[in-house]
Amino acid sequence: MRNYYGSAARRVAVKADRPWYYQVIVAFLCVGLGFGLSCFMRGGAAYEAVGSQLVEMQHQNKMLEFKLVEARRNLQIELATNKSLFNGLAKVQDENLKVKEDLLFYKEMMKK
């Protein structure tokens, strides 16, 4: 008897552990709770409101993209027009300078 209950007895560690099937039941409950919450949130009015806002935002985004493309085209047209006007102005100024030189030359000839 002393070997089993006395000071000379082997030390035994007692663990308070749950059986494996409790862990399986808890895992199924968590998965079921998550699935139930996701179904509840998906079917709720908040989900539909977010979906309609998403569609509206996508429509606005497309409209803004079209406006951006139109603005870029207008800018390209303006830049091309400004460039051609600048080149034409430079040519006209060169011609004006030549005409002034010719006029000055003829005035000098008339004075003599």
C-alpha positions as CSV (number, residue, x, y, z in Angstrom):
1,M,0.0,0.0,0.0
2,R,2.8,2.4,0.7
3,N,4.1,2.1,-2.8
4,Y,0.8,3.4,-4.2
5,Y,-0.2,6.1,-1.6
6,G,2.9,6.9,0.4
7,S,5.8,9.2,-0.1
8,A,7.6,6.5,-2.1
9,A,4.8,6.4,-4.7
10,R,5.4,7.5,-8.2
11,R,4.4,11.1,-9.1
12,V,1.5,11.3,-11.5
13,A,0.4,14.4,-13.3
14,V,-3.3,14.8,-13.8
15,K,-4.4,16.9,-16.8
16,A,-7.8,18.5,-17.0
17,D,-8.3,18.0,-20.8
18,R,-11.4,18.0,-22.8
19,P,-12.1,15.1,-25.1
20,W,-11.5,15.5,-28.9
21,Y,-15.1,15.6,-29.8
22,Y,-15.7,18.7,-27.7
23,Q,-13.1,20.5,-29.9
24,V,-14.9,19.2,-33.0
25,I,-18.2,20.4,-31.7
26,V,-16.8,23.9,-30.9
27,A,-15.2,24.1,-34.4
28,F,-18.5,23.2,-36.1
29,L,-20.3,25.8,-34.0
30,C,-17.8,28.5,-34.9
31,V,-18.0,27.7,-38.6
32,G,-21.8,27.6,-38.4
33,L,-21.9,30.9,-36.5
34,G,-19.7,32.5,-39.2
35,F,-21.8,31.1,-42.0
36,G,-25.0,32.3,-40.3
37,L,-23.6,35.8,-39.8
38,S,-22.4,36.0,-43.4
39,C,-25.8,35.0,-44.7
40,F,-27.5,37.5,-42.4
41,M,-25.2,40.3,-43.5
42,R,-25.5,39.4,-47.2
43,G,-29.2,39.4,-47.1
44,G,-29.5,42.6,-45.1
45,A,-30.5,46.0,-46.4
46,A,-27.0,47.4,-45.7
47,Y,-25.5,45.0,-48.3
48,E,-28.1,46.1,-50.9
49,A,-27.4,49.8,-50.1
50,V,-23.6,49.2,-50.5
51,G,-24.3,47.4,-53.8
52,S,-26.4,50.2,-55.2
53,Q,-23.8,52.8,-54.1
54,L,-21.1,50.7,-55.8
55,V,-23.1,50.7,-59.1
56,E,-23.7,54.5,-58.8
57,M,-20.0,55.1,-58.1
58,Q,-19.0,53.0,-61.1
59,H,-21.4,55.0,-63.3
60,Q,-19.9,58.3,-62.0
61,N,-16.4,56.9,-62.6
62,K,-17.2,56.1,-66.2
63,M,-18.7,59.6,-66.7
64,L,-15.6,61.2,-65.2
65,E,-13.4,59.1,-67.4
66,F,-15.4,60.3,-70.5
67,K,-15.0,63.9,-69.4
68,L,-11.3,63.4,-68.8
69,V,-10.8,61.9,-72.3
70,E,-12.8,64.9,-73.8
71,A,-10.7,67.4,-71.8
72,R,-7.5,65.7,-72.9
73,R,-8.6,65.9,-76.6
74,N,-9.6,69.5,-76.2
75,L,-6.2,70.3,-74.6
76,Q,-4.4,68.5,-77.4
77,I,-6.4,70.5,-80.0
78,E,-5.6,73.8,-78.2
79,L,-2.0,72.9,-77.9
80,A,-1.8,72.1,-81.7
81,T,-3.7,75.3,-82.5
82,N,-1.4,77.4,-80.3
83,K,1.6,75.9,-81.9
84,S,0.4,76.6,-85.4
85,L,-0.6,80.1,-84.4
86,F,2.9,80.7,-82.8
87,N,4.6,79.4,-86.0
88,G,2.3,81.6,-88.2
89,L,3.0,84.6,-85.9
90,A,6.7,84.1,-86.2
91,K,6.4,84.0,-90.0
92,V,4.3,87.1,-90.1
93,Q,6.8,88.9,-87.8
94,D,9.7,87.9,-90.1
95,E,7.8,89.2,-93.1
96,N,6.9,92.4,-91.3
97,L,10.6,92.9,-90.4
98,K,11.5,92.4,-94.1
99,V,8.9,94.8,-95.2
100,K,10.1,97.4,-92.8
101,E,13.6,96.9,-94.0
102,D,12.5,97.4,-97.6
103,L,10.5,100.5,-96.6
104,L,13.5,102.0,-94.9
105,F,15.6,101.2,-97.9
106,Y,13.1,102.9,-100.3
107,K,12.8,105.9,-98.0
108,E,16.6,106.3,-98.0
109,M,16.6,106.0,-101.8
110,M,13.9,108.7,-102.1
111,K,15.9,111.2,-100.0
112,K,18.9,111.0,-102.3
